[in-house]
């Protein structure tokens, strides 16, 4: 969809009553080998100042688009997620300014979830009080592993168990939900390394644990260096086994898996932002390289701090794809099955009516092939070990741009 801009998207938009905002802050003092996101390692205080101003400008531009579209009352933001990069690098004052702009210009739910990603360095626990003061409700700490030798292979600084414990305790002191990100399948990592790190994390009692498989995506250093990799890695089959062992440890510790790889210790510790995105609700992406999904159109900001600032007033975007009604349903089904781990046919029939018919025929075909299972009450789930086959088969009839995004792991 060459030539499409944000103003055109919002001109005739019909937004869902609840929507979400993602703010991408690319600053990070390091580039881990497994990282597939747009990041900026060399940044000055002037660069941070400029980006902060441009983020607020983009928020202001979106607010004027909502107003021009006469959306009264406007949709309510139920979550705001600061990701990166390491967004905490931007500094407390600038994050506070961004949140103040959002609250001044948008309808924000009184119980809005505000998440902030952070690296568990030595001074993080001292900054939690300020994060709480400006409204952050959820801290997401990127640990990945507590084994320093494994982190070293991936060019990531070591994380101490005692420091993590202090961060989690401090979060609880100030009423923040604390998530810990872990990864399995990292270069050099054994099954025992993975389980040991998980057990140590569980002993620190975070509210939520996210357990990702490390994939050497096409934008990572790990992918570029794959032919010269000297460290052993677990096979896909071994990763499946260790993933189930991790799930068993977390289940025994009182966590429940509400979405793929996402484990909560109680209902309110679930991530509202990701649940909303995976349920097909609209979300705004703020910042360079941030993705958005509005009114059946997915698009992305340019992945360059310099160009991002220049493109703001024109509303220029990249990778815009206007989905057909069938693609909207198929995208929702794909997210529901791969992320939320199930699809309830009654719910989808009520939500999409006749547009669900072709998609359900395809699901029935995949059930006959043994790729998915359909329960007696009409709930579909993917058969263990067949997720990639399901994604390939199910997305084959989608538009070419959408199919490309899915193949690169960007289902949203």
C-alpha positions, 0 to 999 in steps of 0.5 A, a space after each residue: 500500500 504505497 503512499 498510505 499515511 497515518 492521516 488517511 488511516 484515521 480518516 475513516 477509522 472505526 476503532 475498538 473501544 479499548 486500545 493499547 499504546 506501545 512506545 519504542 525507545 531504542 537506546 541500549 548500551 549493548 547489542 545482544 547477539 540474539 536481539 532482533 529489535 531496532 536498537 541504538 547503542 551510541 547515543 548522547 544526551 542530545 539524541 535522547 532529548 530529540 527523541 523524547 520530543 519527537 515521541 511526544 510530537 507523535 503522541 500529539 499528532 495521533 491525538 489530533 487525528 482521533 479528534 479530527 475523526 470525531 471519535 467522541 468519546 475516543 477509545 480508552 487506553 487500557 495499557 501503555 508499554 515502554 519497550 526497546 532497547 532498554 527504555 529505562 535508559 531514557 531516564 525517569 524525567 523523560 518517561 514522566 513527560 511522555 506519560 504526562 502527554 498521553 494522560 493529557 491528550 488521550 482517554 486513559 483507563 483509571 486502572 491502566 497498566 503501564 509497563 516498563 522494560 529494564 535491565 537488572 543493573 545495580 541501580 535499578 532498585 533505587 529507581 523503582 520508587 520514582 517509576 511508581 510515582 509517575 504511574 508505572 505499574 509493571 516492571 519487566 526485567 530482562 534477565 534471560 539467564 543467571 549463568 554469567 558464562 552463557 550471557 557472556 557468549 551472547 554479549 550480555 552482562 551478568 545478572 546476580 541473583 541477589 540483585 534480582 531478588 532486591 529488585 523484585 522485593 523493591 517492586 513489591 514494596 512500591 506496589 509494582 507487578 514484576 515480570 522476569 524474562 528468561 530464554 532457553 536455547 541460547 548458544 552454549 546453554 544446556 538443559 541443566 543450565 536452563 532449569 537452574 536459572 529458572 529455579 533461582 528466579 522462582 526462588 526470588 518470587 516474581 509475580 510473572 515469568 516469561 520464558 522465550 525460546 531463543 531463535 536466531 532471527 534474520 536480523 540478529 548477530 546470531 543469524 549472521 554468524 550462524 556458519 561460524 558458531 562454535 557453541 553448541 545449541 539445543 535442537 528444536 526437539 530438545 527445546 520442546 522437552 526443556 520447555 515442558 520441564 520449565 512449565 512443570 517447575 512453574 506449575 509446581 511453584 504456583 504459576 499458570 500459563 495463560 499464554 504461550 510462554 507467559 506464566 502468572 502467579 495470580 490473575 492480575 499479574 497477567 500482561 494486559 497489553 499483550 493479551 489485548 494485542 493478541 485478542 486483536 484489539 487496536 494498538 498504536 506504536 509510538 517511536 522509530 520501528 514501532 508497529 501499529 494495528 488500526 482498523 484492520 491495517 498494520 503498519 510500521 514507523 521507519 526504523 531510524 531515529 533521524 528519518 523518524 523525526 523527519 517523517 512525523 508531520 507527514 505521517 509517513 509509514 512503511 510496511 502498510 498492509 490493509 487486510 481483507 475481512 478474511 485476513 482480519 479473521 485469519 490473523 485473529 485466529 492465528 494469534 489466538 491459537 499461537 499466543 493464547 493457545 486456543 480458539 473458541 469457535 462460539 466466541 469467534 462466530 459471535 465476533 466475526 459472524 459469516 466471515 469466520 466460515 472459510 477460516 473454520 473450514 481451514 481449521 477443520 482441514 488441519 484437524 483432519 491432518 492432525 495439526 490441530 485438535 478440536 474438542 467436543 465443545 468446539 475449542 481448537 488447540 495446536 497439537 504439540 510440536 506442530 506450531 510451525 507447520 500450523 503457521 505455514 499451512 494456515 497463513 498460506 492463503 493470506 496476502 503476500 505482505 502479511 504472509 511475509 510478516 508472519 514468516 519473519 515472526 511478526 504476526 501482529 
